[in-house]
């Protein structure tokens, strides 16, 4: 294992030894290639650069107390990438190819999987880009699918700790019936300005309302929202929200705990009725929300300075499954290094 200070990692990029690549040409996928070069050679007119034909995923590998390395729900990441491919007219990456490449890149870079005690993980970034030269707005004929990995620490410096959020009305992350349900870079570019404003005002992240009416809860920055009340897990339903695999997992765990789960529109004023609230996604798992400020109305929706008991229970159980310390009754993890 590499001699790195695993306990002091940020959520940033560190070089590893290998990445894996596979190209799509003449209507079919080629062979998997192992590469040690961190750079790509692209045509200056490639569709990924001009017309946004690119999609990505994010998942993690965990070094577990039993000595094994597990990957969490990579089949779901494959399915979500396929949905994005259909949405922006790229060839679908077969699930078998996706999972084979994830397994291979983790094994090739196993010395970079952080120790269990550190709380750090190996972040896995699959990326699909259109590489054909086009001047008109057309889908590419050729594509490259690649996966790189990098060891990362907690997404938020405080780890599993409550953070303040702020409602931003002047910017939208995505529009109804737009690309919000797909994991494409343009959605994240659209969030950079609002995120910068939130940070300047001293908040951990921005909080979006729906783009059409500015009435309903949409997303927390780049993460899904959930609220807890009356033994019920409530999360928004919208045509502009990325379907989070973490959120999907938390909904299942909430049901396992005997809770009711509701996926529906959530009016902003309903925030005042929740006992707990959080943002969830691959990077942070759960980021509990201490309060949400609406600067336009002067309202503050307060959920307490510390993570709530149900959020904590959900977080600990999901992390336990990811690290192999809790029973994986839903068969969510795959042992890639035994």
C-alpha positions in Angstrom: 0.0 0.0 0.0 1.2 3.5 -0.8 2.7 5.5 2.0 0.2 8.3 2.1 -1.4 10.1 5.0 -4.9 8.6 4.4 -6.4 10.4 7.4 -5.7 13.9 6.0 -7.0 13.5 2.5 -9.2 16.2 1.0 -11.9 15.5 -1.6 -9.6 16.2 -4.5 -7.5 14.6 -7.2 -4.4 12.6 -6.5 -2.6 10.7 -9.3 -2.8 6.9 -9.4 -0.9 4.5 -11.6 -3.5 3.4 -14.2 -6.8 4.2 -15.8 -8.8 2.0 -18.2 -10.3 3.0 -21.6 -12.6 1.5 -24.2 -13.5 3.1 -27.6 -16.6 2.9 -29.6 -16.0 2.9 -33.4 -18.0 1.6 -36.4 -21.0 0.9 -34.2 -19.3 -1.3 -31.6 -17.2 -1.2 -28.5 -13.6 -2.3 -28.7 -11.2 -3.9 -26.3 -10.4 -2.6 -22.8 -7.1 -0.8 -22.7 -4.9 -0.1 -19.6 -3.2 3.3 -19.7 -0.8 5.1 -17.4 -1.2 8.5 -19.2 -3.4 11.0 -17.3 -4.0 13.0 -20.5 -6.2 12.6 -23.6 -5.5 13.5 -27.1 -8.7 15.0 -28.5 -9.7 16.7 -31.8 -10.4 20.4 -31.3 -13.8 19.9 -32.8 -14.8 16.9 -30.7 -18.5 16.9 -29.8 -17.7 16.7 -26.1 -16.0 20.0 -26.2 -18.5 21.9 -28.3 -21.9 20.3 -27.8 -21.7 18.8 -24.3 -21.7 15.2 -25.4 -20.2 13.9 -22.2 -21.5 12.0 -19.2 -20.0 10.7 -16.0 -20.6 8.7 -12.9 -19.2 8.6 -9.4 -18.9 5.6 -7.1 -16.5 4.4 -4.4 -14.4 1.4 -3.4 -14.0 0.7 0.3 -11.2 -1.2 2.1 -13.1 -3.1 4.8 -12.1 -4.5 8.2 -12.2 -8.0 6.8 -9.4 -7.1 4.4 -11.6 -7.1 1.3 -12.3 -4.2 -1.0 -15.9 -3.7 -1.9 -17.7 -1.5 -4.5 -21.2 -0.2 -3.7 -24.0 -0.7 -6.3 -22.0 -0.3 -9.4 -24.8 -2.0 -11.4 -27.0 1.0 -10.5 -24.3 3.4 -11.8 -24.2 1.4 -15.0 -28.0 1.7 -15.4 -27.9 5.5 -14.7 -25.2 6.0 -17.2 -27.2 4.1 -19.8 -30.2 6.5 -19.1 -27.9 9.5 -19.6 -26.7 7.9 -22.9 -30.2 7.6 -24.1 -30.9 11.2 -23.1 -28.1 12.8 -25.1 -27.7 10.3 -27.9 -24.6 8.4 -27.0 -24.2 4.6 -27.3 -25.0 2.8 -24.1 -22.1 1.3 -22.2 -23.2 -2.3 -21.5 -23.5 -3.1 -17.8 -21.0 -6.0 -18.1 -18.4 -3.7 -19.7 -19.0 -1.0 -17.1 -18.6 -3.4 -14.2 -15.6 -5.2 -15.7 -13.8 -1.9 -16.2 -14.6 -0.7 -12.6 -13.3 -4.0 -11.2 -10.1 -3.8 -13.3 -9.3 -0.2 -12.5 -9.7 -0.8 -8.8 -7.5 -3.9 -8.9 -4.8 -2.1 -10.9 -4.7 0.7 -8.3 -5.4 -1.3 -5.2 -2.4 0.2 -3.4 -4.3 3.5 -3.4 -7.4 2.2 -1.6 -7.2 4.0 1.7 -7.1 2.1 5.0 -10.4 1.3 6.8 -9.4 3.3 9.9 -8.8 6.5 7.9 -12.4 7.0 6.8 -11.1 7.8 3.3 -12.1 5.9 0.2 -11.1 5.3 -3.4 -13.3 7.5 -5.6 -14.1 6.0 -9.0 -14.9 8.3 -11.9 -16.3 6.8 -15.2 -16.4 9.2 -18.1 -18.0 8.9 -21.5 -17.1 11.5 -24.2 -18.0 12.1 -27.8 -14.7 12.3 -29.8 -15.7 12.8 -33.4 -15.0 16.2 -35.1 -18.3 18.0 -35.8 -19.0 21.6 -36.7 -22.7 21.2 -37.0 -24.8 20.2 -34.0 -24.7 16.4 -34.5 -24.1 13.4 -32.3 -20.6 12.0 -32.5 -19.8 8.8 -34.4 -17.0 7.8 -32.1 -16.8 7.8 -28.3 -14.3 7.0 -25.5 -15.3 5.5 -22.2 -12.7 5.7 -19.5 -12.5 5.2 -15.8 -9.9 6.7 -13.4 -9.7 6.5 -9.6 -8.3 8.7 -6.9 -8.2 8.4 -3.1 -10.4 11.0 -1.4 -11.3 12.2 2.1 -14.7 13.5 3.3 -16.6 15.8 0.9 -17.2 18.2 3.7 -14.3 19.0 6.0 -16.3 18.2 9.1 -17.4 14.8 7.8 -20.8 13.7 9.2 -21.7 17.0 10.7 -24.5 19.5 10.2 -24.1 22.3 7.7 -26.1 25.4 6.8 -27.7 25.9 3.4 -29.2 28.9 1.6 -32.1 29.1 -0.9 -30.9 30.7 -4.1 -33.7 31.9 -6.4 -31.7 33.8 -9.0 -30.2 30.7 -10.5 -31.6 27.3 -11.7 -29.6 24.1 -11.8 -31.7 22.7 -14.6 -35.2 23.1 -16.1 -38.2 20.8 -16.0 -37.9 18.2 -18.8 -34.3 19.3 -19.4 -31.1 17.4 -18.6 -31.5 17.5 -14.8 -32.2 13.7 -14.7 -29.0 13.0 -16.5 -25.5 13.1 -15.0 -23.9 15.5 -17.5 -21.3 18.2 -16.9 -23.6 21.0 -18.0 -25.8 20.6 -14.9 -22.7 21.1 -12.7 -21.5 24.1 -14.7 -24.9 25.6 -14.2 -24.5 25.3 -10.4 -21.1 26.9 -10.1 -22.3 30.5 -9.8 -25.0 29.8 -7.2 -22.6 27.6 -5.2 -20.0 30.4 -5.2 -22.6 32.9 -3.9 -23.6 30.5 -1.1 -20.0 30.1 -0.1 -19.4 33.8 -0.1 -22.3 34.2 2.3 -20.9 31.6 4.6 -23.1 28.6 3.8 -21.9 25.1 3.0 -24.1 24.8 -0.2 -26.9 26.3 -2.2 -30.5 25.1 -2.1 -32.6 25.2 -5.3 -36.4 25.5 -5.7 -38.1 24.3 -8.8 -37.3 26.3 -11.9 -40.9 26.7 -13.0 -42.7 28.1 -10.0 -40.0 28.6 -7.4 -42.4 26.9 -5.0 -41.2 23.4 -4.5 -38.0 21.9 -3.1 -35.6 20.7 -5.9 -32.0 19.8 -5.0 -29.3 20.8 -2.5 -26.5 21.8 -4.8 -25.3 18.6 -6.4 -27.2 16.3 -4.0 -30.7 15.1 -3.3 -32.7 16.4 -0.4 -34.6 14.4 2.2 -36.6 15.4 5.3 -37.7 13.3 8.3 -41.0 13.7 10.2 -43.6 11.5 11.8 -41.4 8.4 11.2 -41.6 9.2 7.5 -38.7 9.8 5.0 -39.8 12.4 2.5 -37.8 13.3 -0.7 -38.7 15.4 -3.7 -40.2 14.1 -7.0 -39.3 16.2 -10.0 -38.4 16.0 -13.7 -35.2 18.0 -13.1 -33.6 16.0 -10.2 -30.8 13.5 -10.8 -31.9 10.1 -9.4 -29.4 9.5 -6.6 -28.3 6.0 -5.9 -27.5 6.9 -2.3 -31.1 8.4 -1.9 -32.5 5.2 -3.5 -30.6 3.2 -0.9 -31.6 5.3 2.0 -35.3 5.0 1.0 -34.9 1.2 1.1 -33.2 1.3 4.5 -35.9 3.6 5.8 -38.5 1.0 4.8 -36.4 -1.7 6.4 -36.5 0.3 9.6 -40.3 0.4 9.5 -40.6 4.0 8.3 -42.9 5.3 5.6 -41.3 6.7 2.5 -42.8 9.4 0.4 -41.4 10.7 -2.9 -43.5 13.7 -3.9 -43.5 17.5 -4.4 -42.5 19.3 -1.2 -43.6 23.0 -0.9 -41.0 25.2 0.6 -43.2 26.0 3.6 -43.2 22.3 4.5 -39.6 22.6 5.5 -40.8 24.1 8.8 -42.5 20.7 9.7 -39.4 18.5 9.4 -37.6 17.3 12.5 -34.5 16.4 10.4 -33.2 17.3 7.0 -30.2 16.3 4.9 -28.5 16.2 1.5 -27.4 12.8 0.2 -25.1 11.6 -2.5 -22.1 9.4 -3.3 -19.5 12.0 -2.1 -20.9 12.8 1.3 -23.4 9.9 1.8 -25.4 12.1 4.1 -24.7 15.7 4.9 -27.1 16.7 7.7 -28.6 20.2 7.4 -28.5 22.4 10.4 -30.7 25.1 8.9 -31.8 26.5 5.6 -32.1 30.3 5.2 -34.4 32.0 2.7 -32.8 35.4 2.4 -35.6 36.8 0.2 -38.2 36.2 2.9 -36.0 36.2 6.0 -37.2 32.8 7.0 -34.9 30.2 8.7 -35.8 26.6 8.7 -33.9 25.1 11.7 -33.2 21.4 12.2 -30.8 21.7 15.1 -27.0 22.0 15.3 -26.3 18.3 15.3 -27.3 15.3 13.1 -30.7 13.9 14.1 -31.1 10.4 15.4 -32.8 8.9 12.3 -30.2 10.5 9.9 -27.5 9.1 12.1 -29.0 5.7 12.1 -29.4 5.7 8.3 -25.9 7.0 7.8 -24.3 4.4 10.1 -26.2 1.5 8.6 -25.5 2.4 5.0 -21.8 2.9 5.8 -21.8 -0.4 7.6 -23.1 -2.1 4.5 -20.5 -0.4 2.3 -17.7 -1.5 4.7 -19.0 -5.0 5.2 -19.7 -4.6 8.9 -23.5 -4.8 8.5 -25.5 -7.6 6.7 -25.8 -6.8 3.0 -29.4 -8.2 2.7 -30.1 -6.4 -0.6 -26.8 -7.6 -2.2 -25.6 -4.0 -2.9 -21.9 -4.6 -2.6 -19.4 -6.4 -4.8 -16.1 -7.7 -3.5 -13.6 -6.8 -6.1 -10.5 -7.7 -4.1 -10.9 -10.6 -1.8 
